[in-house]
Amino acid sequence: MGSVNLFDTELRQRAIERVVYVYDYLQIEFSDDICLTINNKYSSIGGELKDFIGATVEKTEANADAFTIFFEANRQLSVGLADEDYYCPEAMVLHGGKYGTIVWQ
């Protein structure tokens, strides 16, 4: 099972409980002790990420340019996957859940 499917499996139907902005990365804490660390450039549709607290993930999609998380109420979070979007080797790291730690490179 590829990273896309694992990320989707772990995130789908989970609600955001906390958003933490750290110096050079972002952490999103979801229900059931799932934490997504985003190291790449990202953008949101439907408000600031802090406004997404309580929103539930409906689905995820990925292509060569972005990994996108779709939330209820037409909200989206897109993580850039183009070469210029990387600040370090890992685009994202998902901690917790059934599969432990999953790294998206």
C-alpha positions as CSV (number, residue, x, y, z in Angstrom):
1,M,0.0,0.0,0.0
2,G,1.5,3.3,-1.0
3,S,1.9,6.5,1.1
4,V,-1.2,8.1,-0.5
5,N,-3.4,5.2,0.6
6,L,-1.9,5.0,4.1
7,F,-2.3,8.8,4.6
8,D,-5.9,8.6,3.4
9,T,-6.7,5.5,5.6
10,E,-5.3,7.2,8.7
11,L,-6.8,10.7,8.1
12,R,-10.3,10.0,6.7
13,Q,-13.1,10.7,9.2
14,R,-10.7,12.2,11.7
15,A,-11.3,15.7,13.1
16,I,-8.7,18.3,13.7
17,E,-8.2,19.0,17.4
18,R,-5.2,21.3,17.4
19,V,-3.0,23.2,15.0
20,V,0.6,24.1,16.0
21,Y,2.7,26.5,14.0
22,V,6.4,25.8,14.7
23,Y,9.3,27.9,13.4
24,D,9.8,26.0,10.1
25,Y,7.0,23.4,10.0
26,L,3.3,22.8,10.9
27,Q,1.8,20.1,13.1
28,I,-1.9,19.2,12.9
29,E,-3.2,17.0,15.7
30,F,-6.3,14.9,14.8
31,S,-8.6,12.7,16.9
32,D,-7.3,9.4,18.1
33,D,-3.8,10.7,18.7
34,I,-2.9,11.1,15.0
35,C,-0.4,13.9,14.3
36,L,0.5,15.2,10.8
37,T,3.8,17.2,10.5
38,I,4.0,19.2,7.4
39,N,7.5,20.4,6.3
40,N,6.7,21.6,2.8
41,K,4.9,24.7,1.6
42,Y,1.2,24.5,2.1
43,S,-2.0,26.5,1.4
44,S,-5.5,26.4,2.6
45,I,-9.0,27.2,1.1
46,G,-11.8,28.1,3.4
47,G,-10.0,30.0,6.1
48,E,-6.8,29.9,8.2
49,L,-5.9,26.5,9.5
50,K,-6.7,27.5,13.0
51,D,-10.3,27.9,11.8
52,F,-10.3,24.2,10.7
53,I,-10.3,23.0,14.3
54,G,-13.2,20.6,14.6
55,A,-13.4,20.0,10.9
56,T,-13.5,16.3,9.7
57,V,-11.5,14.9,6.8
58,E,-13.7,13.7,4.0
59,K,-11.0,12.5,1.6
60,T,-7.5,13.0,0.4
61,E,-6.0,13.2,-3.1
62,A,-2.5,13.4,-4.5
63,N,-0.9,14.2,-7.8
64,A,2.7,15.2,-8.8
65,D,2.2,18.8,-7.6
66,A,0.2,18.5,-4.3
67,F,-1.3,16.3,-1.6
68,T,-4.7,17.7,-0.8
69,I,-6.9,17.0,2.3
70,F,-10.6,17.8,1.8
71,F,-12.6,18.7,4.8
72,E,-16.3,19.3,5.4
73,A,-17.7,22.8,4.5
74,N,-15.6,23.0,1.3
75,R,-12.3,23.5,3.2
76,Q,-9.0,22.2,1.8
77,L,-5.4,22.0,2.8
78,S,-2.9,21.4,0.0
79,V,0.7,20.5,0.6
80,G,3.1,21.3,-2.3
81,L,5.0,18.3,-3.7
82,A,6.9,20.1,-6.5
83,D,10.7,20.4,-6.1
84,E,10.5,24.0,-5.1
85,D,8.0,23.2,-2.2
86,Y,10.5,21.1,-0.2
87,Y,12.4,22.6,2.8
88,C,13.8,19.2,3.9
89,P,13.8,15.6,2.5
90,E,10.4,14.7,4.1
91,A,7.3,16.5,2.8
92,M,5.2,15.2,5.6
93,V,5.3,12.7,8.5
94,L,2.2,11.0,10.0
95,H,2.6,9.7,13.5
96,G,0.3,7.3,15.3
97,G,-2.6,5.2,14.1
98,K,-2.6,1.7,12.8
99,Y,0.7,2.0,10.7
100,G,2.9,3.9,13.3
101,T,5.0,6.5,11.5
102,I,4.5,7.1,7.8
103,V,7.0,9.4,5.9
104,W,6.1,11.1,2.6
105,Q,9.3,11.9,0.8
